[in-house]
Amino acid sequence: MNKPKKPCCGKWEEPGKRSLPKAAIPIKELGREEIKQKVKRRYDEFAKEGGSAEGCCPLVGKSTESFALEHGLYSQEELALLPKLAINLSRGCGNPTGFANLQPGEVVADFGSGGGIDLVLAAHKVGPTGKVIGIDFAPHMIERAKQVMEEAGLSDRVEFILLDIENPQVPNSIADVVISNCVINLCPCKPCVYKQIFEILKPDGRLAISDIVTRGDVDPKVRDYFQSIWTGCTGGAMPEDEYFKIVSEVGFSQLKVVARHTLGPKELDEMASCPGKKFSPVFSEEKLAQMQGKIVSTKFIAVKPKE
Ligand SMILES: C[S@@+](CC[C@H](N)C(=O)[O-])C[C@H]1O[C@@H](n2cnc3c(N)ncnc32)[C@H](O)[C@@H]1O
């Protein structure tokens, strides 16, 4: 009998299953499980406190209808559908429901659903015949998102799974669409996450992702510094071209960038402190200034081929 083999990131694979592309980020200093525990703790504590309207995610809530469409952000009309709790817990970097082309009756899985902002919007779009599935590993986030869905009157359209999105126990072939908003940058094994996205999608299913990546030359010492403390949503940000290579190598096709936004100084500071300064590690402002112009919110779609 074939022995399971160990691909990148130390995850055991079943023989005969598609192997993972190599992780492009070598994990420095902090181990992979240690990173995930830290990330989980940061977001769990933040959710326990009920979030905050301050200190993060400037990409939420200031857009006109046309600006929102062009930049992959929330429109005023969408914001009006959201309970305040969902906005206070929101820590995204775009609006994947805005470019996922969701249809009535579809099943949508949200990887790293947080406080449920995108679950609410997706649930409105898929309607009473559709379903949304929130997956997150922070127990208080799941509890808050349940509260949000109740407040929005959408509890009958949602299911929750408390699980690490790198974990192969994510169910297979149940979703038409996967959305994810500012989450995969936080994960030390991006190929593991994309493999789970591939597995949960039905053939011909699609993804719509908003995430943080780097573009242009980043001083390796500065990259190592932020990676070593896994700062906010920037510590695990990897070069966009390497990130897209992972998405393609896992098996997705027709990858198309729908919008990009380079973070300005205030946005960068807030994103590096996500979910808020109180919860994330202190970092050097001087080193962050060297990342200016290189941290980008990218929004893209791709398709799982029929066969
Ligand atoms: C930056 S917040 C974004 C939340 C939400 N998508 C939004 O737009 O507000 C990241 C979320 O991803 C979750 N998360 C991070 N790594 C995860 C993992 N490996 N498995 C499951 N959830 C994860 C965190 O608990 C947190 O709720």
Ligand as a Chemical Component Dictionary entry (heavy atoms), coordinates in Angstrom:
data_LIG
# 
_chem_comp.id                   LIG 
_chem_comp.type                 NON-POLYMER 
_chem_comp.pdbx_formal_charge   0 
_chem_comp.three_letter_code    LIG 
# 
loop_
_chem_comp_atom.comp_id 
_chem_comp_atom.atom_id 
_chem_comp_atom.alt_atom_id 
_chem_comp_atom.type_symbol 
_chem_comp_atom.charge 
_chem_comp_atom.model_Cartn_x 
_chem_comp_atom.model_Cartn_y 
_chem_comp_atom.model_Cartn_z 
_chem_comp_atom.pdbx_ordinal 
LIG C1  C1  C 0  -9.597  39.870 8.462  1  
LIG S1  S1  S 1  -10.919 38.904 9.097  2  
LIG C2  C2  C 0  -12.073 38.980 7.757  3  
LIG C3  C3  C 0  -13.448 38.513 8.155  4  
LIG C4  C4  C 0  -14.537 38.655 7.091  5  
LIG N1  N1  N 0  -14.215 37.905 5.911  6  
LIG C5  C5  C 0  -14.772 40.098 6.752  7  
LIG O1  O1  O 0  -14.686 40.479 5.582  8  
LIG O2  O2  O -1 -15.066 40.883 7.663  9  
LIG C6  C6  C 0  -10.251 37.270 8.964  10 
LIG C7  C7  C 0  -11.172 36.137 9.444  11 
LIG O3  O3  O 0  -10.602 34.905 8.997  12 
LIG C8  C8  C 0  -10.607 33.972 10.041 13 
LIG N2  N2  N 0  -9.487  33.053 9.783  14 
LIG C9  C9  C 0  -8.170  33.338 9.665  15 
LIG N3  N3  N 0  -7.451  32.234 9.421  16 
LIG C10 C10 C 0  -8.351  31.210 9.372  17 
LIG C11 C11 C 0  -8.226  29.808 9.187  18 
LIG N4  N4  N 0  -7.036  29.233 8.983  19 
LIG N5  N5  N 0  -9.343  29.052 9.213  20 
LIG C12 C12 C 0  -10.563 29.626 9.429  21 
LIG N6  N6  N 0  -10.744 30.947 9.638  22 
LIG C13 C13 C 0  -9.645  31.731 9.609  23 
LIG C14 C14 C 0  -10.467 34.805 11.304 24 
LIG O4  O4  O 0  -10.933 34.126 12.442 25 
LIG C15 C15 C 0  -11.296 36.033 10.953 26 
LIG O5  O5  O 0  -12.641 35.852 11.299 27 
# 
loop_
_chem_comp_bond.comp_id 
_chem_comp_bond.atom_id_1 
_chem_comp_bond.atom_id_2 
_chem_comp_bond.value_order 
_chem_comp_bond.pdbx_ordinal 
LIG C1  S1  SING 1  
LIG S1  C2  SING 2  
LIG S1  C6  SING 3  
LIG C2  C3  SING 4  
LIG C3  C4  SING 5  
LIG C4  N1  SING 6  
LIG C4  C5  SING 7  
LIG C5  O1  DOUB 8  
LIG C5  O2  SING 9  
LIG C6  C7  SING 10 
LIG C7  O3  SING 11 
LIG C7  C15 SING 12 
LIG O3  C8  SING 13 
LIG C8  N2  SING 14 
LIG C8  C14 SING 15 
LIG N2  C9  SING 16 
LIG N2  C13 SING 17 
LIG C9  N3  DOUB 18 
LIG N3  C10 SING 19 
LIG C10 C11 SING 20 
LIG C10 C13 DOUB 21 
LIG C11 N4  SING 22 
LIG C11 N5  DOUB 23 
LIG N5  C12 SING 24 
LIG C12 N6  DOUB 25 
LIG N6  C13 SING 26 
LIG C14 O4  SING 27 
LIG C14 C15 SING 28 
LIG C15 O5  SING 29 
# 
